[in-house]
């Protein structure tokens, strides 16, 4: 049993010592069997939320009404959830009724896929009532029970299924794939924010090239913002290694570039992305198009800035666009890297020319920046003044 589980044994021990059942469950057990890195460790128990809170000195009530309590232990967070069954998924996402039960089997029955419906004891023994281990060995994504029922309960499970194809390099079993196609329209009931998270994870998976076509064949793409009428460009997304990216803005920059979106702002707002990322993507795409068409120059490097340059270089790498020199290295050699590096201010311009503020000030700033970048004038206040006035640069 791996290190993360060893540390979490103390939680199970406390529950056991107080007369409750407790098991490791969900994705951590699946990843343990797959010999993948273990992320968050979830625990299922027969203890009720109030009993969990009473047993541990540091807890966070994040959803006790649905049976979930966060237990804080040795700087780690563990999601501890009471065995439960669920009914009445009125919004195709959250159950309207939860019943606490004492049966692990019943708790596992409510889960999405068989590979996620496996439990592990404190001693490392596997409890697998729905043949999840077999599905893992066969690299198959199969729902627990009727796939139509599982997707009707939570329509986001359809996106999760395709995301797992990408992340785990698994395939969908036939029944699961057919049920996704039949229920694809239910995705309209799910919040865009949740769909966005799944879509980003899907793109970042090592088998993205297998997952993107499934979005098309199952009709899920019709319910993704701004993609319903663009299957050809959508197919192109499967040609690139998205897991090379480090930031969300890089992912969405390449998405917008490949989809050839004109109104990037509207497209990304439909995906409910934060304003900061939208602004970065709009900037990235504009510079990416210029670089691909004309290559880098000093002015472009200066206007782009270090952060965008690094992101665009990674995007160019994923696109397979060869660069003779490193743009980041060339940027580091610039005499000035941002306007605040200038030894003059707008007030200097107003004083030198004895005129009121106006558009001419911005134009003069650009003239000075170009002069310094091209080594026509030194970044020195007196030298800049002399150069401007002698050359009548205005």
Protein Blocks (a to p, Z undefined) as FASTA:
>chain_A
ZZklmmmmmmmmmmmmnopacddehjllmmmmnopacdddddddfbdfklmmmmpmbdcd
fblmnopacddeehiacddddddddehilnopaacbdcddfbfklmmmmpmbfmlmcccd
fkopacdfkommmmmmnopacdehjfklmmmmmmmlmmmmmmmmmmnopacdfklmmmmm
mmmmmmmmpcfklmmmmmmmmmmpmklmmmmmmmmmnommmmgghilmmmklmmmmmmpc
fklpmbfklmmmmmmmmnopablmlmmmmnopafklmmmmmmmmmmmmmmmmnopafklm
mmnommlmmmmmmmmmmnopacfbafklmmmmpmbfbfklpcbdfklmmmmnopacdfkl
mmmmmmmmmmmmnopaccdfklmmmmmmmnopZZ
